[in-house]
Amino acid sequence: MDVVLEPAAGSLLRSRLTPPQVPADYLIRPRIQNALDRHPYASVLSFTAPAGFGKTTALAALARTRELQGYDVAWISLEAQDDDPGRFCLKLIQALSTAVPGTGEDALGYVQNTMRVPVVAVMESLLIDLSRDECRVLLVLDDLHLIGHPDVFAGLNRLVQYAPPGLTLALGSRSQPPLNLATWRAKGMLLEIGQDELRLSEDETREYLARDGLQLQEACLHSLHSQTEGWMAGVHLVSLWLRQQSGPPEDLKLLSSDKAAVGDYLLRVVFERLPVDIQDALLALAIANRLSGDLANTLTGRQDGQELLEHLDSMQLFLLPLDRDRQWYRFHQLFADFLRARLRERDPERFKQLHFNASLWFTNHHMPTLAIEHACLAEDPEMLAALVDGCGLELINRGQLYLISRWRKHVPDEIAERYPILVLSDVWTRAAELSLPEANRMIDELLALWSDHKGSGPMGDQYLSALAVKAVLALQKDDLEQCITLARKVESQLGQNSAFLEGAILLIAAFAQVVRGQADQARRLMGLAQQRNHFLDGRYLHMQLCTIEVVLALEQGQVKQAQMLIERVRQQAMPLFDKRSQALALPAIAEALTAYYRTELDGLEERLRWALGRVDVVNPIDLYAQGMQCLARIQRLQGRTKEALATLGLMQTLASRNHSWRFFAMAVGEEINLILQEPATDRCKRAEQRLKAIDWQKLASHYKQMPFNPVLWVQGISRVRLLQARGHFSEALHEITQLRGMLQPSWHGLQRLRLDLLAALSYQRLGYQERSHSLLGQCLVGAEREGVRSIFIEEGEGIRQLLQQLESTERQPALQAFIRGLLTVWPGQEARRSPEALEEGLTDREREVVCLAAQGLSNEEIGRQLSLALGTVKWHLHNIYEKLKVRNRTQAIRRARELSLL
């Protein structure tokens, strides 16, 4: 949306949000009114027809009628530039807030200071405001065919779906918009007014001409109506043409037998019969979508621009006033297209010069977006580059960098390289293509161009914008030290620059500190970012802050705390966004990680794939890598080993391309663990070959400054698993001791749990049963408290057998229930069930015995309950053990549960 600094800009904005004037002699349209009367409860009114059928005038008449009935009317005349979620939402908020004061104050926060505008969140906020006020509102969106962005239509669908009873949406479009029309039609919510209702009948055509004093014979009138088929613009053109005739025409068949050519023929005939000075003025004025008197002077070289516009309006030459004060006008699109095509064909140089003049005028009146659009059409790349560079930072801070990228295509490289904002656009394009080294080189050159700020003064938004992009690139390259260094520059001048840019850089550094294991530093930076966020109305940084809190909790092993934070985000923030919104990608990955640790797998893979498909250069590669690792683990839990290996292969490829070696190491470690879980006899040999194929020390050298080296951790865990697979349990315990020294206090909770599990397995295999069970019990207590299950399953069959042994001796009900739950969700349970037991089955009496045993009754109590002798009870239990292939009562109860016999 253009910045409003001049009266001209303000009145232009108001004209876009004001219904056009309805002519005093407006022709009443009975068919339209009858359709409205027959559907008084329709909440969506769709006026759909080609250009020139009077949609805008019909909508304006509807707005005037509803206003007299007590409705608040919000009107938006859409333009091609509005095909952008941010610009569209700003217009919508302004229109509604003008119609219903107080509406949209909170919604504005979703538009400002955000990388991507969550249109559905804006709609939700507006719905809350409209429902609270209980007002009757008519919202008109004219020229909706100019909009194509799917997010806008998703927001409109939601607006209609949850609209309060007092809201009516009226749409004007040349084509059917991609909305849920079929659903609304089936529910009786939609009234469709098309060509049949909008076209003039023969009587209405007669009345229309009579207003201009034109009387036609019935044969001529019939011929006219047949030629135009009630097309209002065509009838109007005929009326202009007839007024230029020296006498009444005898027949109108001379127009054309091709109905599609009627309009073009009439436009040409009408235009060519106008005075030469009027023709010249029309060609000059038509290049602008909006016209004021002063702009008309600039384009025509005259001094009577306002009078000229009023004169053209009186001549009914398709010039429409846009506001009650008649400060702004526009040509009907049909006539404007004709005039622009004629000027471009006849005098292309004048066409460019007029656009250049219009660009200068809009620049001087502080309407940069319109100025840039005219500079594009003027084919003046130097002017275009200068204009974009001038307003680029404002567009970046509004999350509209894509507009700069679009305009950048019109500027040659030799010109663009002199304008830093355009170079910044190139950097972003390279980064989006994941050409990170090239993008980083370009951003360094850009920083050098902008490094003229003083050390004691503010850095300036230009320099800070480049720093923010550099921080994003550093996070993508896994250069955590760079992220933290950049944040220090911001901290030294905190509060002197853009709050959004400062907050973004601080959050990136906070995430880097989380990865490094520096919890206190991470929380300090998050606190500073939160302070800066208080000065913003946007929601983007708040969402990122919540995500980092979840990741911080997971890194500390506080899965339950992470789940509580996710639940808070789900309740407070996620409902305000469309389920498909890009802003939800990172929270979705964080939520998936939390759910995976708890083995809550229902629908998890589908949600995770959705999130991974929406991660881009703006988002931390760390979460993306963790998401891919989580996806591979889910696939493994579901027995899809080949798919898991393919996912890990993709993860290694992406990590290698970005030189993100700790993620490469993570993928290799998962691959080795998968190999070791296979039943193949050569599994240890293949796992060892994969382990030795990696230069671990070289990869680890990239992280030697970190307190916890993630590459050495993966190498160590892989060696422990390989040693245990070979039966070298003493060596595995030694390796585990070395790994414990890497862990930091109050940190790495899940890593510590994994080491304890592996140590318990080694102790058990070495014959230290008591020590093994004690350590495993400690693991279970911590895991049960946090609800963590997946880590047990990841370590394979040895841990499952260890848990089965502990279950028969465990006396704490909570831990016993936790162990049972773990064993129930363990992969391959179906394959381990006894085919003999399923084939032979238990007798009814045996089922009764095992059910009572599962309730904790002794043999004597079972005998009394079933009126059986003690020996008979023991005989039944013996048969049950034989059929279920178990040795004791506890194992029988567990197996019976596995077989769903209880």
Secondary structure, 3 states (H helix, E strand, C coil): CCCCCCHHHHHHHHHHCCCCCCCCCCCCCHHHHHHHHHCCCCCEEEEECCCCCCHHHHHHHHHHHHHHCCCEEEEEECCHHHCCHHHHHHHHHHHHHHHCCCCCCCCHHHHCCCCCCCHHHHHHHHHHHHHHHCCCEEEEEECHHHCCCHHHHHHHHHHHHCCCCCEEEEEEECCCCCCCHHHHHHCCCEEEECHHHHCCCHHHHHHHHHCCCCCCCHHHHHHHHHHHCCCHHHHHHHHHHHHCCCCCCCCCCCCCCCHHHHHHHHHHHHHHCCCHHHHHHHHHHCCCCCECHHHHHHHHCCCCHHHHHHHHHHCCCCEEECCCCCCCEEECHHHHHHHHHHHHHHCHHHHHHHHHHHHHHHHHCCCHHHHHHHHHHHCCHHHHHHHHHHHHHHHHHCCCHHHHHHHHCCCCHHHHCCCHHHHHHHHHHHHHCCCHHHHHHHHHHHHHHCCCCCCCCCCCHHHHHHHHHHHHHHHHCCCHHHHHHHHHHHHCCCCCCCHHHHHHHHHHHHHHHHHHCCHHHHHHHHHHHHHHHCCCCCCHHHHHHHHHHHHHHHHCCCHHHHHHHHHHHHHHCHHHCCCCCHHHHHHHHHHHHHHHHCCCCCCHHHHHHHHHCCCCCCCCHHHHHHHHHHHHHHHHHCCCHHHHHHHHHHHHHHHHHCCCHHHHHHHHHHHHHHHHHCCCCCHHHHHHHHHHCCCHHHHHHHHCCCCCCHHHHHHHHHHHHHHHHCCCHHHHHHHHHHHHCCCCCCCCHHHHHHHHHHHHHHHHHCCCHHHHHHHHHHHHHHHHHHCCCHHHHHCCHHHHHHHHHHHHHCCCHHHHHHHHHHHHHCCCHHHHCCHHHHHHCCCHHHHHHHHHHHCCCCHHHHHHHHCCCHHHHHHHHHHHHHHHCCCCHHHHHHHHHHCCCC
